[in-house]
């Protein structure tokens, strides 16, 4: 079963599992189009640095199915994940619930958190918000913060055809009495929708702005957001959103202080996003940018750091359903080279399929002309061939986190 939004199946499944999501842990719930993952990484890193036993659930996984669930900044042990997963699948089958793969994965994450006795959990929305399987009733006082990152056009067939419609779906995680943090970089249409939802729900709304490399919080004062180890001009805002949410929840989490925040930020790690790798002795930039908003951010980074050395060679895969021409037009420039590739089967998500490389080549050819190619080799083989040129052009691998994962797995196995 592919994507089928709704809460009924997940609620029934969790009920038959004796409600692991209501085991008493504090919850930060994060939605948005871009930046969700790094906000989750900041939140969980700071909580762990504060001595709070912390679970994190993000999707999709990167290298292994179970690395979408982490405990204190490490992927959960495979044996723990598989035991919880087997229990969830058995209950789903026994009661003929028919939960989707993502719904069962979400239930597995919550079951892991209960078994691992976490004190707090950072939960990333899978798709949208209002009807996403993560949007459960965690119990009175459990949710201590909701965060809405930048919202853009994506998944229109599920969420709506305007920014306002998409924002309303994502703002479905806003809860009565729970502070809601929203990126101030959002369009006015988005901010107006979120403000309306927050007012209707009775949630305090905090619209985040970065001022001189700092974000100002009533609880913890000004906090530095200029020193993240994560690359990208958008990271100060992502970090500001995370720190604003932590400050707003600090009464419920007294272990979080300005000192533990600084330690957690220094320790944050979020692979596959503007990450530099060494391949055959030369640097390669990899990024999971998969929609227009993320592609624009990647383009900004490439223009400032990579293109100074001349035209860029792009190695790209995209998931079917993405706006191919729009994404490529944001990234490619005349004189660049382009190789369309594909990623392999995605474990646990059989409905995810790549665009055919020949289709990518045709679209890229309209921008870079004859410098567009298609390859059906593994991405590692393709990159090794490209690296043999002299002088070797700057290489960027992007378009899908699934492609980045294929490359990281190949390098790990080498």
PyMOL commands that set and color helices and strands:
alter all, ss='L'
color gray80, all
select helices_A, chain A and resi 8-16+20-22+36-49+65-68+78-94+101-115+156-159+163-173+188-201+235-248+258-267+292-305+307-309+324-331+357-371+379-386+401-413
alter helices_A, ss='H'
color red, helices_A
select strands_A, chain A and resi 26-31+54-57+69-71+74-75+120-124+143-148+180-183+205-208+214-217+221-224+275-279+282-286+312-316+337-340+372-374+394-398
alter strands_A, ss='S'
color yellow, strands_A
deselect
rebuild
show_as cartoon
